[in-house]
Amino acid sequence: MSAVNKYLLAAAWMLAATVPAYSAETVLRAIRVQAHDASGLLDPGAAFWKNAGPVNVQMLPQMVAKPANSSPATKSLKVRAVHNGHWLAVLVEWKDPTRNDRVGTDNFGDQLAVQMPVQYSKDAIPGPMMGHPGARVDIWQWRAAFQRDLEQGEHQALGVYPHAIHQLRDLYPNAVVDLYPDEVLRATDARPYMGALGVDNPISHPRRTPVLDQMAEGFGTLTVEPDQDADGKGVWRDGMWRVVVAHALSSAEPESDINLHPGGESVIAFAVWDGGSREVGSRKAWSGWVPLKLAR
């Protein structure tokens, strides 16, 4: 490990030590509900959320990694949790005066990340800022831009040139497009001109869910998991985001996914980006660990 990485890790742990400890009354309790599959848990307006006690989570400025964010837009979250014996779902609510779900070269989208340890132990909890070497965390990141694409069916229109041109003109009305490289070149020759899709960046893949399932062991290690076991749905109304993020309690990938069961416990943490406040990447609000317990 380089001297710089050691310094950042030490700084992260020093900052983590200042995070307020949550009392026993602050435990996030996931009640058990009747839902046949994950889709039954994804409605932010479902009646069962009223029976799940909310926990208020204080958000903190990200001051360890550059560029830092000394005054994040989001100060607190209201969080509830449920499970159906197979999936855990978390409803997160926060104030946001603008809905930012279009991403361009100078436009950023609203985002939410939910983080849990892959292997939970009371005596060896990972660092709250994306874990640390040897202590992996599972991170489920919901993006408003993904949500918009799914709602408008844009993922089904990938490769349709008039549609692509329409999207480009929406974002950049003064841009001019004569043709696309793959209209005149072989696929292998056109690949260098295809940007993120050309290098197989998973962010550019067609999506079936607005949530990206990822893992990390500290800063700079965030990796998209090969098997996506997360789902979600967000609704913005009257200056408020209400976002549900759900994940399977266990999977066939125990080295990268959580392993929980009814009656079990763990810890959970959150991060939020306000696109309207130009928050992206390390410019975010984050929280410390909150105790989580699942009802039997």
N, C-alpha and C positions, 0 to 999 in steps of 0.2 A: 504494500500500500504506500502511495506517495505521501510526501509530507503535507501536500495540499489536502489530499483526501483525509489524512489523519486529523488535520485541523478542522475540516468541515464536520467530520464525525464527532469530534469532541465538542464542537460548537453546538451541534444538534442535540447532543445529550445534555449540555448545560442549559440550553433553551427548554428542553423537555422537562428539566427539573423544576422550572418555574411555572409549569402548567398547573392550574388549580386542581387539587384532588377532588374527585366526585364522591359524595357521601353515599351511604347505603340507600338513602331516599332517592338518589339520582339514578339508580339502576334502571336501564331500559329493559322492560319485561315484555317479551314476545308472547302474546296470548295465542292459544290454539283456535283456529277457525275452520269451518267446513268449506273446503274448496277442492274440487276434483283434480285440478292441475294448476300449473303456475299462472295460466291466464286468468284464473278466478281470483288471483291476489293483486292484479295490476291496476285496478280501478282506483284512482285517488279519492273518488267520491263514494266508494262502497260504504254501506252502513256499519260494517264490522269495525272500521277504524275508530268509531266513536267509543267503542268498548276497550280500546287499547290506550292505556294511560300515557300521556305525552311527557317527554323529557325535554327541557330547554338546555341547549348545548351552546356554550360560549365559544365564539370563534376568535382566533388569534391572528396577528399579522405574521406573515412569512418573512423572517429576517435572517435566515441562514444562507440560503442559496441566492446567487445573483441572477437576474435582477430581483431585488427584494420588494416587498409590498408593505410599507409601514402603516398604511391606513386603508385596510380592505373595506369594500363597500358593505359586505355582509357582516353584521355584528353577532347575530345569534340565529339558531335554527330551532324549530320545534319538530321533534322526532317521535314516531310511534313504530311499533314492530308487531308483526303477526307471523304465524307459520301454520302449515297444514300437515305437518309430519314429514313432508318431503322437501318443501321449499320454505326459505325465510324471505319475508318481504318487509321492507323498511319504507315508511312514508316520511318524507322530509319536506317541511314547509319553511319558506323564508320570503321576506319582502324584497321585491325587485320592481322598481317603477317602470322598467322597459323590458319588453320581450326581445331578446337578441338571438335570433336563430338563423341568421345569414352570415356566412363566413367569406371574407375576401382578403385581399392583401393588407387592408387596413381596417377590417371589421372583425370583431371577435365575438364568439358565441357564449351564451350562458352554459355553465357546466356544473355538475355535482359528482363527487367521488365518495364512495363508501369503502372503508378499509377494515379488514379483519386479519388476525394472524392465521397463517396456514396451520400451524401447530400451536395450540394454546396451552400455556402452563402459567399458573399464578406466580411461579418463582422465576420465570424467564419470558417476560413480555417483550416483544420487539419494540424498537424505537418507534415513537408515534409518527415520525416523519418518514414514511415509506419503508419502515423496517431498518435492519442493518445486516451486515454480512453474517450468514448462518441463521438469521431469523427472518424468514420470508413472510411477506404479507400478500393477501389477495385483495386486489383493488378493482372495484366495479365503477366505471366512469360513464355516467349518463351525459349526453350532449344534446342541447336543444336543436342544433343543426341536424343531427341524425334524426331526431324526432320529426322535424319538419319534412325531411326527405321521405320518411316512411308515410307520413300522413298524406303527402301530395303524390305518392306513387312514383317519385323520381328514380328510385332504385330500379324500377322496372324499365326505365327508358334509357339506361346506359347504352351508349353506342349509337343512339339515334341522332343523327347530325342536326336536323332542324331543332330538336329539343335542346341539344347541347348549346347551339348558337343562341337560342332563346335565353337559356340560363346565363350565358356570358354577357348578353346585352342587358339583362336585368342588373347584373353586378357592375358592369363597365359599359355604360351606354355609348361611349365615344370610341369603343374598340371596333376594329374592322377585321373580319375573318374571311379570307378568300376560300380556303380549303383546309382540311385536316390531313396531316401526313399519311395516316393510314388509308386515305382515299386514293393515294397515288403510289404508295410504297408497299412492299411486302410487309407482313406483320413483324418479322424479325428486324427489318430495316427501320420500321416506324417506331419500334420500342423506345429508342433513346429520346424520342420527342413526346413521350406519353407521361412525363412527370412522375408523380408518385405511383401511378398504376404501372408504369414501365419498370420500376424497381421493386414491384410487388409489395408496396407499403400497405399493411392491413387496413389503414385508415381509409384507403381509396376503394376497398372492396365493396361490392354490393352488400347491403345489410338487411338482416331480418329483425333486428332489435336495435333500439337507440342506446344500448349499454355495451361498452367494450370491457370484456373480462381480461384483466391483466394481473401480473405479479411483479414484485420488486423485493430487493434486499438492500435498500438504501438509495441515495441520490444517484441518478444516472444509470439505474439498472432496470427501469420500467420496461417490461416486455409483454407483448400481447400473447395470450395463451393460445395454443393450437386448437383446443376445444373450448368453445364459447358456451358457458353454463350460466349466463346472466341474462336478465330481461328487465324491462321497465317501461314506464310511461309517465310523461310529464304533462301537466296542464297549467297554463298561465292565465290568470284572470284577476282583474281588479288590483293590479300591482302585487301579485303574489304568485310564486311558483309552488305547486304541490306536485312532488315527484315521487313515484314509487320505484324502488330498485329491488329486484328479487334475484335470489341465487339458490341453486340446489344445496340442500344441507350436506350432501356428500356426493362424490363423483368418482370416476375411475382414475382420476389424476390426483392422488393424495399429496404429491410433492408440490402441487401448485394451487390446489383448491382447499377450501375449508372442509372440516369434517366434524359436523355437529349432529345432535340427535335431540329429540324431545326430552326436556328435563336437564339438558346440558347448559353450559355457560361459556362465555368468552368475553372479549372486549371488542369495541367497535369505535371507529373514528371517521371524521368527515372532512371534506374540503369543498370549497365553493369558489367559482369564478363568475364575476359579473362582467359580461362582455361589454355592456354599456359604459363601464368604468375602465375599459381597456385592460382588463385582467385576463392573462393568458399565461400558460407555462408556470413558472415559479411565482408569478404575481397572482397570489391567491390568498384566501382565508382558510385556516386549518384549525382543527380541534385536537385536544388530547384524547386519550382513551376513555371511553365510557363503558362501565360494566354492562354486560348483556346476559340475560337469563331467559331460557326458553321454557314455557309451561309444558307439562307432560301431556 
